[in-house]
């Protein structure tokens, strides 16, 4: 097992190499912010193994590689020349990032007639600084690990979405983060979403790799949802087996706001998702759902920290996982209820299916409650597919492999049905079906075409 000081030295050398060039494009205030973040990383380093969320993280998968940071965007070329999204016809505005940089033809920011702004955070830093600067300032937060400060020091681009007060942006927005390069890249994306008072937004955030190279993505997304606003967020993760995805999402909710998240991990060599949501004012509600599927030697971790800081707030968590082959997964769920957060309702449930004896899952739901007038519950289950259900399906003429797929599809559908964008729901079900049949996108795009599972015949799940 690699030692943490080795990991810290590895990242400090990377930061010292690339930070000077990153500072060249900044204002004096941003330079100071980055240099302070660099100092914080050198003090904190990566999360220690005493941190429950990072106890079993495989740092050796990172430091065995030599990563580079792409210091400028590739020359513009139309998106369709290098990427065709598998989730089509969902009637969404699509914005694409390639290797961490926004792809555009002399239009880094798109301004809609209703005042909505979408595009590059790097450009917004130059043209909307008064709007975004208060939202970029670091807030006191125990979950801001050294990796957060590393991102603050090195980020160069990311997506920016601003929805003004009282604007309901009915058409979904799709952000596609694409990695396609022959280099082993270290990508630090910083994303910012601001949803104004009594406004609404639906966001689809996709991560895809198109090459089978080593990639390390250290992403930070800050989401601010103001009073009476509604925000729907769907995260789609489909990386290759050589990738490492460190995904950190920090959500700040104000009074009477509603947030719905749905995190779907279809593929990825080493995936670590952290979602932290702070309910700051009364009557805010958050609903957090997730589906993770891992096979071969993949490793997926989902960490949730829901902070109830105010009274009369509600939160719900439901995560389902399917682990096959020698894969492993972890779920760490933490509900914190402050002393003044009376009348809190918070519920948490994690369900898992182990498909082989070699697969493993560690699940740790956790409640930390300091108020006395609350309704809170938590639970977790780990099991296998029901042999009686498989026998029943086989007795109806369905082969064993398809019977297993049918049961797993039903298990996944509990999460997918919570997606609030109907066309996306249909396409996501199709992606799950392909994943269960060994036809995931990252496999079909791989030149090796290895380990594709052969199914006796195809059943049409939506018709059953």
N, C-alpha and C positions, 0 to 999 in steps of 0.2 A: 504493500500500500504506500502510495506516494505521500511524502510529508508536506504539510501546509507551507512551511517556509520555502520549499522548493517551488511551489505554485506561486507564492507571492513574488519571489525573485523573477520567475518567468514573466509575469505580467508587468512588473516594474521595468524590466528591460524593454518590453514592447512599448510601454507608455513613454519611456525616456527617448525612444527612437522616433516616435511619430508625433508626440505632443508639440514640439516646436513648429512643425509645418501646419498643424491644426490651429495654433494660436495666431498665425499670420493673417487669417481671414476674419478675425474677431475685433469687436470694439474693446475699448479698455475695460469696461465693466465685465464683459463676457470673458476676457482674458483672466481677470482677477478671479472670476467664478471658477474657471477651469483649473487654474493653478491651486486654488483652495481645495478643489475636488481631488486633484493629484496628491496633495499633501494628506488629505483624509484617507485616500486609498493606501498610501504608504504607512499610515498609522494603523488602519484597520486590517488591511489585507482582505483576502477572500474569507467567506464565512468559515468559522471553526467547526470542527466535528461535534462540538458541544451544542451547537445550534441544531435543534431537532430537525429543522427543515432541510439541513444539508449534511446530516450525519453520515449517510452512505453514498454521497455524491462521488462519482468516479473521476477525480481530477486527472488521473493518469491518461484518460482518453484525450485530454486537451494538451498536456505538456509534452506528449510524445510527438507532436506535430510542430512544424515551423510555419506560423501564420504571417501573412502580410496584411496591411491595411491599404485599401485602394484610396488614393488621395484625391482623385477627381473623377467625375462622372465619365462614362464612356461617351463617345460621339453619338449624337442622336441617330436613332433608326426606329422606324415604326415598330410598335410592340408586336404586331402580328408576325413580324419576321423572325422572332425568337421565342414567342410564347403564345400558346393557344389555351385559354382557360377551359378546364374541364367542366366548370360550372357555368353553363351558358343559358341565355334566354331568361335571365332573372330580372331583366329590365332595371338595371342599376347603373349609376354613374361609376365608371371604372377608372382608377388611377393606379399606375404601375411604378414600382421601384425595382431597379436592377442593381444588384450587388450593393444595396444600401443607398442608392442615389435615385432621386426622382427622375423619371423619364418624361421629357417634355420637349416641345419644339418652340423655344423662345417664349414659353408661357408658364413660368414656375408657380404662379398662383392663378386659380380660376375664381373669378368673382361673379356670383350669380346676381340677377336683378333684385332678389329679395334680401341681399346683404350677406348671404352665406359665402364663406371663403374656404377653399380646399386647395391643397397643394403641398409645396415643400416647406418644411419648418425652417430650413436654412434661408430660404427667401423671405419667409415671414419675419425672421429675425431682423432682416434689413428693412422691410417695408411696413411691418405691423408691430414694431418693437413695443410701443406703448400698450398694445393689446396683450401681447404674450409675455412680456417680461415679468409681471407679477405672478404669472402661472408657472414660470420657469424657476422661480426662486425656491430653494429647498425649504421644505417644511420639517418640523420636528417629527421624526418617525423612526421607531426602532427597527423597522424592516428595511431601512436604507442601508444595506450591507455595503461592503467595499466594492462589490460589483456595480452597484448603483453609482458610486463615486467614479469608478473607472469609466462608466458610460458618460457621465457628466464631463469628464476630462477629454474624452476622445470622440464624442459624437460629431458627425459632420452633416447628416441630413436625416430626414424622417418625415412622416406626414403630419399635416396641420389641418384641423377642421374647426371652423368657428360657425356656430349657428346663433344668430342674434335673438334677443328676447322676442317672444310671441311669434316666432317663425316655426311652422311645422313642415319639415322637409320630408315630404311623403315618399319620394323615390329613394330607395336604398343607395348607399355609397359603398363601393367595393374597393378595397385596397389590396393589391397583389404585390407581395414582397418576393421577388424572384432572384435566385442565385444561379448564375450561369457563367462560369469562368473556369479556366484551366489552373488557376492559382488556388492555394489554400488560404482563404480569406478570414480575417477577423473583422466582423461587421458590428458596429455600435450604432443602432438606430434610436433616436429620441423622437417620440410621437406625442402630440398634444391635441386633445379634443376638448372643446368648450361648448357646452349646450346651455344657452341662455334661459332666462326665466320663462316659464310656460311655453317652452319650445320642445321640439321632438326630433329625433334622428335615429335611423337604423343603419348600422355599420357592419359590413362583412370584411373581416381582416384575414387574408390568406397568406400562408408561408409555404413556398414551394422551392425545391431545388431541381435543376435540370441537368446537372452533372454529378457524377459519383465521386466528387473530390471532398477533401476534408474542409468543413466549414464550421466556424464558431460564430454564432449570432448572440450578442448580448443586448437585448432590446429592453427599453424602458418606455412605457406608455402611461401618461398622466391624463386622467379623465375627470373633468369638473362638470357636474350636473347641478344646475342651480334650481331655485325654488319652482315647484310645480312642473318641472320638466320631465320628459320621458326619453330614455335612451336604451336602445336594443343593440347588443354587441354579440356578434357571432365570430368566433375564432376557429379557423380551419388550418390544421397543421399537417403537412404532408412532405416531410423532409426525407432525404435518403439516409441509409444506415451509417454513413460516415459523418453525418452532421451532428453538431451539438447546438441545441437551442435553449437559451436562458431567457425566459420570457417573464418580465416583471410588469404588472399592471397595478396602478394605484388609482383608486376611484374615490372621489370626494362628493358626497351627496348632501344637498341642502333640503329644507323643509318641503314636505309633500312631493318630493321627487320619486321617480320610479326607475330602477335599473334592472334590465334582464340580460344576463350573459349566458352564452352557450359555448363551451370550449370543447372542440372535437379534435383529438389526436389520432390520426390514421397511420402515421409513419414517423420514424425519427430514431436515429441511433441512440442519442442521449437527450432527453427532453426534460426540462425543469420549468414548470409553470408556477408562478406565484401571483395570486390575485389578493390584493388587500383593498377592502372597502371600508370607508369611515362614514357612518351615518351621523351627521353633525347637528342636524336640527330635527324637531319633532315631525312625526308622520312621514318620514322617508321609508322607502321599502326597497329591498334588493332581493333578486332571485338569481341564484347561481347554479347552473347546470353544466355537466360535463360528461363526455364519453371518451374513453381512452382504450386503444386497441394496440397490443404489443405482441410481437412474435420474434422468432430467432433469438438473438441475444440483446434485443432492444431494452432500454430502460426509460421508464416514464414516471415522473413525479408531479403530483398536483398538490400545491399548498394553498390553503385559503385562510385568510385572517379577516374576520368580519368584526369591526369595532362599533359597538352601540354606545355612542357618547351622549345621546339625547333620548328623551322619553317618547313613548308611543311609536316606536319604530319596529319594523318587522324585517326578518331575513329568512330565506329558505335556501338550503343547499342540497342538491341531489347529483351525485356522481356515480356512474356505472363504468366498470372496467372489465375487459376480457383479456386474459394473459395466456399466451400459447407458447409452445416449445420451451426454450430456456430463458424466456424474457422475465423481467421483473418490473414491479410497479410499486409506488408508494402514494398514499393519500394522507396528508396532514391537514386536519381541519380544526380551526381555533375560533371560537366565538367568545368575544370579550364584551362584558356588560358593565359599564361604569356605574358608580354609586348613584348618580342622578338619572340613570336611564330606566326609570320606572315604566311599567306597562310594556316592557319589551316582549316581543314574541320572536323566537329564533329557533329554527329547526335545521337539523343536519343529518344526512343519511348517505352512506357510501356502500354500494353493493359491488361485489366482484365475483367473477367466474374464472376458475383455474382450469385450463383445458388439458394440462399434462401434469405429471408428478414433478417435473423439473421446474415448472413455472412457479413464481413466488409473488406474494403481495404482502405489504405491510401497511396497515391502516390504523390511524390514530386520531379519532375524533376527540375533541377536547372542549370543555366549557369552563370559562373563568367568569364568575358572576359575583358582583358586589352590590347588586340591588335586590330587594326582597319581594317585589311585586312583579314577577316575570313569568312567562311561559316558555320554557326552553327544553329541548330534547336533542339527543344525538344517538347515533347508532351506526353499526357497520355489519356486513355479512360477507362471508367468503365461502364459496361452495363450488360444485361442479354441475354440469348439465344433468338434468333429471333423466335417469335411465328409463323410468316408466314412461315418460313423455316421448323419449326416442323410440321405445318399443311400440307405443301407440301409433306414432307416425309411420313406422316401418310396416306395421300391420295394415296400413292404408295404402301400401304400394310405393312409399317414398324411401329411397335408398338411405343408408345410414348417414352418408356425408351430407346429403341435402336435408335430412332431418336435423342434424346438428346445426346447419346453417340457418334453418328456419327458426330454431329456438334462440340462437344468438341474435338473429335479426329482431325478434320480438323483444329481447332484452335491450338492444340498442334503441329500438323505436320509442321506448319510454322517454329517453332523452331527446331524440330527434323531434318528437311531437311538440316540444316546447319552443322550437324555432318559430318565430312569428312572421317569417317571410315565406308565404306558401310556395312560390317557385323554387326557392332555395331548399325548402324542406324536401321537395320531390327529388332534386338533384343530389342532396346529401344522402338520402336513402339509397340512391343508385351507387354512390361512392362506397357506402357501407357494404352493400351487396357485393361489389367488386372486391373490396378489401377482404371480406369473408371467403371469397372464392380464390384469393391469391392473385387478384388482377388489379392491385392498387396502382395508382398513376405512376408512382416512382418506380414501380417494377416494369411497367410497359414502356417507360422511356429509357430504361437501362439497357445498354447494349448486351449485357450478359444474359438477361432473361433467365435467371436462375430460380429454382425452387418454386416454379409455378405449379399449383396444385391442380390435379386433373379431377374433375367432377363427372360423375356418370351421365347426368343429364341436367338441364337447367330448369328450375322452377321459377315461375313469375310470382315473386313474393307479394307485390302489391295487390294481386288478384286473389290471394288466399285470405 
